[in-house]
Amino acid sequence: GASPRMRSLSSASRRGDPRSAWRGGMGGGSPYPSKSARWVSTSDKRLLRTVALSAAAGGLCTWLLVSSLPQADVPLTSQLAAQRGPGLATVRFESSSTPGLTAASSCMPRRQGAKIILVTGTGGFIGYHSALLLKRRGDGVLGLDNFNSYYPPSLKRARAAELEREGVLTLDADLNNAGALRKAFEICGFTHILHLAAQAGVRYATKDPDSYIHSNVAGFTTILEVAKTIKPQPPSIVYASSSSVYGLNTKVPFSEGDIVDRPASLYAATKKSNEMLAHTYNHIYGLALTGLRFFTVYGPYGRPDMAAFSFANKMMLGEKVRIFQGPGRAELERDFTYVDDIVNGTIGAVDHIGVSRAPAPLKVYNLGNRHPHNVSY
């Protein structure tokens, strides 16, 4: 269930208004090599204070649910290649487990003036919570996810099953399946796309770089290519960028006006490329695009590879926790933002993005907390 929340979020509501600072990384997200890490016993009281901040904040049960589940041995690139396919052949536009739930019923609005939204990544953490809130307020919502095995697909499918109980269908399809996307547009006539699907993680990119290019770059390009062809009115698009685009920048707090051309990871480079692609399609095709630079998010149904759940699991097992430090053994700080606050900011971006009509709006916002906590002790 839900746990105590950090309510100090202030989402950036205008350009150049810094609302988040990230000074390094930890657990599931540090860009620093392992030689910069040190090992600390979980009995250390100072570490317990840090872990309590993260792990007590929602969804320890998530890790317990999936920690015993095996990861798939098939590389993600092999899975993705299999999912590219010829197009629509393997995509179902109705639920196999919920009678009467189809793509058409899923994206049917339930209030006057509601939006019709394609949410990618509904098997993911933020995508699940965003789709849930959009549906409950009366918008038409259709999800899409490829359920890859970066972390146990059982958790992703559990989220999708929860959404089905709320009337939201998630298409089991890859972002690069343009045929499935076009068919979804034919059925639903989306007014907006909330594009949250991506290959996540910083260090995993050293093992499987192709999966990042496939999902984060090619997948986003496919979304844009399909969107630009929609007549008479292309959809407005809110997409997930990342605080990782700030890379090797040393000025804090980070601001949307900062130059971000020094990524420290392949993941960061793909997210920077998303912002450049957004600029290009806005300029050439008049698509309205808003990028959200997410900082660290925690809460129920969270990702098991993130520090909150990893730390808590190791505490329960009596194991040591690996803590990362910056260059020269510098202390690192990170913000933590509760998922409901992130979702409120995300949906606020959807509500205020504007229309895809030249000159269409192009925006980037930091979205997170502005109260960093030390995570190196």
Steps between C-alpha positions, in 0.01 A plus 500: 500500500592865494748631752593843640554753225743778433281797412760758412461468124490814293475416133654760274220709358707723281823488306819561693338428836723234658306266722741214540866436572676169459858477610605153409339159524444194709362152493333450163616818336859604560704580190822445690701178455509236769846603614337814639278292727545395856324236707311591816338260745123537526540517876663840462259748657577773253421269210178393667392863510554531125328171428205594719450816299478299178357162592235610746355716228268263326492154362748275678251233406590559136851372554379209708264407217770478237827434683456125476400502133764402245615745236466384143823371352417622149681828422269795453633560151390150399156559650468834324605357165228238533242765586572724202317257275311593184242717678160408635515121487561435870333804658162446666266797524283337763572352840555126530403503868240777546179434304380795298816708542623613159718779371184688399340473845827579675548831319135607526479824707260508792450874534435793271814672376723210602821413323576177316853397591744232389721426800813304414671305775185414699676191629754736656501688829407856398299386198277281716426775752445761228259283301309415816443863595410603144239224477352577839448863409309398188751514215516232234823302547669225302833360615793342319794302637736229374547345850872437455707326766728783617333425831244220557216530246266354763502835679426687177216265416363534853480875447329449163251261664416765759436745217270252327288490813462877457410465133839575344634256241874476440603391152783248510705667227837655432542874446647431157187321383369786287215285371367446852530870575309598187228245574468638853459850356232374261307351791543777755581829327743609772517867591818448707790260541662457840823326402657346811632171360879470490788268570596615849818468704845651475749218549302240304585693184853362518355149464232556237540836324283397205190481719540870586531607139207278399259621768611851587610635162338286229184452706453873560567569133229252404254675732583836339483362147153359557379810685604740222273320251181527705234716333341743545666567836819320615507410870686705760783300657641500853809279525737382771845650496726462803707692751790289373533741206685734737784250486834646603357844580619630836275804544212438740212525525443384145295722272321433175711777348829320570703363209470121509752373246723289731308178577665258741323187375343353189160525668554874549609535137179334379289734713689801369432369150129490585508872575681566171250287307217690666652829388533370144144371466364812664689718254426302183155356565350731762453232766436629854755330727580523871792311654509416870837453665410256777709476814494209746145371556381256767170352614267198472561265209842659452789359302686223686835608354481839674682569825198511733402140435853372451612646832196371686539150359866484599414623850248219541756247379774640723718579201728794433387793289719641229527878525643707215716809535603768256848577371747554782263318739261794484174471692195460278149636539175406335142623510211265564151579373186303574337353191164676553677835480677398182173381348328828589778690324491265203125533453531876550738500203243310295228748595703808409708390203304678226415375152710367212457794271790714380649680676449220750634518857826326592581471869731317741443488876687363797255292700596404850586605851743774601613363836798268436613246757848362547521140380869429550483403866 
